[in-house]
Amino acid sequence: MNSNIKALRERVCQANIDLVKYDLVTLTWGNVSGIDRDEGLVAIKPSGVDYDALQPEHMVIVDLEGNVVESDFRASSDTPSVISVSIHPGATPFTRT
């Protein structure tokens, strides 16, 4: 894994943890994603994993077609909508709660 993807995983993981910190989610519903446009990859929270158990290595890395590139977990069910928004120039990481 290159250092850009490692950093992306760390940022996305922390942002997902912050959803709980700021009381923005219930149970495992809602997530934050991020994109590395140079690599054409998106990091997203794994489906069904409790926020208090999240680690950067748990973040699912998918390509812009939604194929899992790196993970032992299932990508969030929001992945298709994340991809459809992320591919647009100027789109930034976003949160779904």
FIKOLZA-1660 file (N, C-alpha, C; in steps of 0.1 Angstrom, whole numbers, plus 5000, padded with zeros to 4 digits):
% residues 97
   i   px   py   pz ch aa at
   1 5009 4988 5000  A  M  N
   1 5000 5000 5000  A  M CA
   1 5009 5012 5000  A  M  C
   2 5006 5022 4991  A  N  N
   2 5015 5034 4991  A  N CA
   2 5011 5043 5002  A  N  C
   3 5020 5053 5004  A  S  N
   3 5018 5062 5015  A  S CA
   3 5005 5071 5014  A  S  C
   4 5002 5074 5001  A  N  N
   4 4990 5082 4999  A  N CA
   4 4977 5075 5003  A  N  C
   5 4976 5062 5000  A  I  N
   5 4965 5054 5004  A  I CA
   5 4965 5052 5019  A  I  C
   6 4976 5050 5025  A  K  N
   6 4977 5048 5039  A  K CA
   6 4972 5061 5046  A  K  C
   7 4976 5072 5042  A  A  N
   7 4971 5085 5047  A  A CA
   7 4956 5087 5045  A  A  C
   8 4951 5083 5033  A  L  N
   8 4937 5084 5031  A  L CA
   8 4929 5075 5040  A  L  C
   9 4934 5063 5042  A  R  N
   9 4927 5054 5052  A  R CA
   9 4927 5060 5066  A  R  C
  10 4938 5066 5070  A  E  N
  10 4939 5072 5083  A  E CA
  10 4929 5084 5085  A  E  C
  11 4928 5093 5075  A  R  N
  11 4919 5104 5075  A  R CA
  11 4904 5099 5075  A  R  C
  12 4901 5090 5067  A  V  N
  12 4887 5085 5066  A  V CA
  12 4883 5078 5079  A  V  C
  13 4892 5070 5084  A  C  N
  13 4890 5063 5097  A  C CA
  13 4887 5073 5108  A  C  C
  14 4895 5083 5109  A  Q  N
  14 4893 5093 5120  A  Q CA
  14 4880 5101 5118  A  Q  C
  15 4877 5104 5105  A  A  N
  15 4865 5111 5103  A  A CA
  15 4853 5103 5106  A  A  C
  16 4853 5090 5104  A  N  N
  16 4842 5081 5108  A  N CA
  16 4841 5080 5123  A  N  C
  17 4852 5080 5130  A  I  N
  17 4852 5080 5145  A  I CA
  17 4846 5093 5150  A  I  C
  18 4849 5104 5143  A  D  N
  18 4844 5117 5147  A  D CA
  18 4829 5117 5146  A  D  C
  19 4823 5109 5137  A  L  N
  19 4808 5109 5136  A  L CA
  19 4802 5106 5149  A  L  C
  20 4808 5096 5156  A  V  N
  20 4803 5092 5169  A  V CA
  20 4806 5103 5180  A  V  C
  21 4818 5108 5179  A  K  N
  21 4822 5118 5189  A  K CA
  21 4813 5130 5189  A  K  C
  22 4808 5134 5177  A  Y  N
  22 4799 5145 5176  A  Y CA
  22 4784 5141 5175  A  Y  C
  23 4781 5129 5178  A  D  N
  23 4768 5123 5179  A  D CA
  23 4760 5125 5166  A  D  C
  24 4766 5122 5155  A  L  N
  24 4760 5123 5142  A  L CA
  24 4755 5110 5136  A  L  C
  25 4757 5099 5143  A  V  N
  25 4753 5086 5138  A  V CA
  25 4746 5078 5148  A  V  C
  26 4738 5068 5144  A  T  N
  26 4732 5058 5153  A  T CA
  26 4737 5044 5148  A  T  C
  27 4740 5036 5158  A  L  N
  27 4745 5022 5155  A  L CA
  27 4757 5023 5145  A  L  C
  28 4755 5016 5134  A  T  N
  28 4766 5016 5124  A  T CA
  28 4762 5024 5111  A  T  C
  29 4751 5032 5112  A  W  N
  29 4745 5039 5101  A  W CA
  29 4752 5052 5098  A  W  C
  30 4757 5054 5086  A  G  N
  30 4763 5066 5082  A  G CA
  30 4778 5064 5081  A  G  C
  31 4785 5071 5072  A  N  N
  31 4799 5069 5070  A  N CA
  31 4805 5081 5063  A  N  C
  32 4818 5082 5063  A  V  N
  32 4826 5092 5056  A  V CA
  32 4835 5084 5046  A  V  C
  33 4836 5090 5035  A  S  N
  33 4845 5084 5024  A  S CA
  33 4855 5095 5020  A  S  C
  34 4865 5091 5013  A  G  N
  34 4875 5100 5008  A  G CA
  34 4880 5094 4995  A  G  C
  35 4885 5103 4986  A  I  N
  35 4890 5099 4973  A  I CA
  35 4905 5103 4971  A  I  C
  36 4912 5095 4965  A  D  N
  36 4926 5098 4960  A  D CA
  36 4924 5098 4944  A  D  C
  37 4923 5110 4939  A  R  N
  37 4921 5112 4924  A  R CA
  37 4933 5107 4916  A  R  C
  38 4945 5109 4921  A  D  N
  38 4957 5105 4914  A  D CA
  38 4957 5089 4912  A  D  C
  39 4953 5082 4922  A  E  N
  39 4953 5068 4922  A  E CA
  39 4939 5062 4917  A  E  C
  40 4929 5071 4916  A  G  N
  40 4916 5066 4912  A  G CA
  40 4909 5056 4922  A  G  C
  41 4912 5059 4935  A  L  N
  41 4907 5050 4945  A  L CA
  41 4899 5058 4956  A  L  C
  42 4889 5051 4962  A  V  N
  42 4881 5057 4972  A  V CA
  42 4883 5048 4985  A  V  C
  43 4883 5055 4996  A  A  N
  43 4883 5048 5009  A  A CA
  43 4870 5050 5016  A  A  C
  44 4864 5039 5021  A  I  N
  44 4850 5040 5027  A  I CA
  44 4850 5031 5039  A  I  C
  45 4841 5034 5049  A  K  N
  45 4840 5026 5060  A  K CA
  45 4834 5012 5056  A  K  C
  46 4839 5002 5063  A  P  N
  46 4833 4988 5060  A  P CA
  46 4819 4987 5065  A  P  C
  47 4811 4979 5059  A  S  N
  47 4797 4977 5063  A  S CA
  47 4796 4970 5076  A  S  C
  48 4788 4975 5085  A  G  N
  48 4784 4968 5097  A  G CA
  48 4795 4968 5108  A  G  C
  49 4806 4975 5106  A  V  N
  49 4817 4975 5117  A  V CA
  49 4814 4987 5126  A  V  C
  50 4814 4983 5139  A  D  N
  50 4811 4994 5150  A  D CA
  50 4822 5004 5149  A  D  C
  51 4818 5017 5151  A  Y  N
  51 4827 5028 5151  A  Y CA
  51 4838 5027 5161  A  Y  C
  52 4835 5022 5173  A  D  N
  52 4846 5021 5183  A  D CA
  52 4856 5010 5180  A  D  C
  53 4853 5002 5170  A  A  N
  53 4863 4991 5167  A  A CA
  53 4871 4995 5154  A  A  C
  54 4868 5006 5148  A  L  N
  54 4875 5010 5136  A  L CA
  54 4890 5012 5137  A  L  C
  55 4897 5008 5127  A  Q  N
  55 4911 5010 5126  A  Q CA
  55 4913 5014 5111  A  Q  C
  56 4924 5022 5108  A  P  N
  56 4926 5026 5095  A  P CA
  56 4927 5014 5085  A  P  C
  57 4932 5003 5089  A  E  N
  57 4933 4992 5080  A  E CA
  57 4920 4985 5077  A  E  C
  58 4909 4989 5084  A  H  N
  58 4896 4984 5081  A  H CA
  58 4889 4991 5070  A  H  C
  59 4894 5003 5066  A  M  N
  59 4888 5011 5056  A  M CA
  59 4889 5003 5043  A  M  C
  60 4878 5002 5035  A  V  N
  60 4878 4995 5023  A  V CA
  60 4882 5004 5012  A  V  C
  61 4891 4999 5004  A  I  N
  61 4896 5007 4992  A  I CA
  61 4890 5001 4980  A  I  C
  62 4882 5010 4972  A  V  N
  62 4876 5006 4960  A  V CA
  62 4881 5014 4948  A  V  C
  63 4880 5009 4936  A  D  N
  63 4883 5017 4925  A  D CA
  63 4871 5024 4920  A  D  C
  64 4872 5032 4910  A  L  N
  64 4861 5040 4906  A  L CA
  64 4849 5033 4899  A  L  C
  65 4851 5020 4897  A  E  N
  65 4840 5011 4893  A  E CA
  65 4833 5004 4904  A  E  C
  66 4838 5007 4917  A  G  N
  66 4833 5000 4928  A  G CA
  66 4838 4987 4932  A  G  C
  67 4849 4983 4925  A  N  N
  67 4855 4970 4928  A  N CA
  67 4864 4972 4940  A  N  C
  68 4863 4962 4950  A  V  N
  68 4872 4963 4961  A  V CA
  68 4886 4959 4957  A  V  C
  69 4896 4968 4960  A  V  N
  69 4910 4967 4957  A  V CA
  69 4918 4962 4969  A  V  C
  70 4915 4967 4981  A  E  N
  70 4922 4962 4993  A  E CA
  70 4912 4962 5004  A  E  C
  71 4909 4950 5010  A  S  N
  71 4902 4949 5022  A  S CA
  71 4898 4935 5025  A  S  C
  72 4896 4932 5038  A  D  N
  72 4891 4919 5042  A  D CA
  72 4876 4921 5046  A  D  C
  73 4871 4933 5044  A  F  N
  73 4857 4936 5048  A  F CA
  73 4849 4940 5035  A  F  C
  74 4836 4940 5037  A  R  N
  74 4826 4944 5027  A  R CA
  74 4825 4959 5027  A  R  C
  75 4825 4965 5016  A  A  N
  75 4823 4979 5015  A  A CA
  75 4809 4983 5019  A  A  C
  76 4808 4995 5024  A  S  N
  76 4795 5001 5027  A  S CA
  76 4785 4999 5016  A  S  C
  77 4772 4997 5020  A  S  N
  77 4762 4997 5009  A  S CA
  77 4760 5010 5002  A  S  C
  78 4766 5021 5007  A  D  N
  78 4766 5034 5001  A  D CA
  78 4776 5035 4990  A  D  C
  79 4784 5025 4988  A  T  N
  79 4795 5026 4978  A  T CA
  79 4791 5031 4964  A  T  C
  80 4781 5025 4958  A  P  N
  80 4777 5030 4945  A  P CA
  80 4774 5045 4944  A  P  C
  81 4767 5050 4955  A  S  N
  81 4764 5064 4954  A  S CA
  81 4776 5073 4957  A  S  C
  82 4785 5068 4965  A  V  N
  82 4798 5074 4968  A  V CA
  82 4806 5076 4955  A  V  C
  83 4807 5065 4947  A  I  N
  83 4814 5065 4935  A  I CA
  83 4807 5074 4925  A  I  C
  84 4794 5074 4924  A  S  N
  84 4787 5083 4914  A  S CA
  84 4790 5098 4917  A  S  C
  85 4791 5101 4929  A  V  N
  85 4794 5115 4933  A  V CA
  85 4809 5118 4931  A  V  C
  86 4817 5109 4936  A  S  N
  86 4832 5111 4937  A  S CA
  86 4838 5113 4923  A  S  C
  87 4833 5107 4913  A  I  N
  87 4839 5108 4899  A  I CA
  87 4838 5122 4893  A  I  C
  88 4829 5130 4899  A  H  N
  88 4828 5144 4893  A  H CA
  88 4839 5153 4898  A  H  C
  89 4845 5160 4888  A  P  N
  89 4856 5169 4892  A  P CA
  89 4851 5179 4902  A  P  C
  90 4859 5182 4912  A  G  N
  90 4855 5191 4923  A  G CA
  90 4848 5185 4934  A  G  C
  91 4843 5173 4933  A  A  N
  91 4836 5166 4944  A  A CA
  91 4846 5163 4955  A  A  C
  92 4842 5165 4967  A  T  N
  92 4851 5163 4978  A  T CA
  92 4846 5152 4987  A  T  C
  93 4854 5147 4996  A  P  N
  93 4849 5137 5005  A  P CA
  93 4836 5141 5012  A  P  C
  94 4827 5132 5015  A  F  N
  94 4815 5136 5021  A  F CA
  94 4810 5126 5031  A  F  C
  95 4800 5130 5039  A  T  N
  95 4795 5122 5049  A  T CA
  95 4780 5119 5047  A  T  C
  96 4776 5107 5050  A  R  N
  96 4762 5103 5049  A  R CA
  96 4758 5098 5062  A  R  C
  97 4748 5104 5068  A  T  N
  97 4743 5100 5081  A  T CA
  97 4728 5097 5081  A  T  C
% end
